[in-house]
Amino acid sequence: MMKSYWTVEELAKELQVTTRTIRNYMKSGELSGAKVGGQWRFTLSDIRKLTGDTGLNNPFTDFTENFNNPGTFQQSLLAFNIPVKSQAELEAVRDQIIEQYNQVYSGQDRRFYYELLSPDYFRVVLSGNRKYTLNFGSWIEERFY
């Protein structure tokens, strides 16, 4: 189960800052929280506001945090780090995957993400029902590995 709150000390350790820095963030209004039993507690939402991480369009966040919501529940998550030798190859591979997704695999409760990791790799993440992720994943593996 995912943690639902953090103390000042836990948050400072997680962010690799001092507890004084956490308290300064609170004083300046950059960090909000709730006092419970005399100790400050911070939710994931509080922390995201501080760090600027909205969690939007993040397949890993969607997959791990929405398991209790029937409208956003995803059965499976599959990620590929695909090697490329040039910008031209990256664009060609990316375009082929997007075209295949749009023509064959797009649909309700199916998600597709991609991001550039480095000049040599980009990541493709699929989430949705098992049949979708396994079939589209197999298509990707057959063509690009």
Summary of the structure (lengths in Angstrom):
residues: 145
radius of gyration: 19.8
end to end distance: 34.6
largest distance: 58.0
contacts: 352
relative contact order: 0.12
helix: 46%
strand: 23%
